Amino acid sequence: MSLVLLATAFLLFVTLGYVVKCWLSPFGDCRKCEGMGHGFKTDRKGNTKRGKDCRRCDATGKRIRVGRWIYNRAARTYRAGTR
């Protein structure tokens, strides 16, 4: 088995795995707040307190995956073009 064929098979496996992940779970944890929906801050005593709501995910803690976003955009463009 040549190295090019092995690399192609690996890339195809990774791509299909990501497609299945986007299909089964289109939302992932927000990268900024790590899925919490808010940040943390400390008071003067050093105790941890709840911070402000995350602006990136609107305090839901979830974001749409890049692959799902691309699929949604392509499907919307296709539907608009076939009407």
C-alpha positions, 0 to 999 in steps of 0.5 A: 500500500503506497503512502499516498493511498494511505494518506488519502484513506486517512483523510477520507476517514477523518472527513467522514467522521466529522460529517457524521459528528455534525449530523448527529450533534450539530451543536458543540460547547462554546469555546469562549466559556467552555460550555458554561454560558458565563465566565468566572471572576474572583472577589477581593477575598479570592472567592470565585463568583459567577461572571458576565454572560457569554456574548459569543453563545448568548449564555446558552453554552452551545455553538453551531459546529463549522461543518453544520454551519457550512451545510446550512448555508449551502442548503439555504442557497440551494433552496433559494436557487430552485424556487 
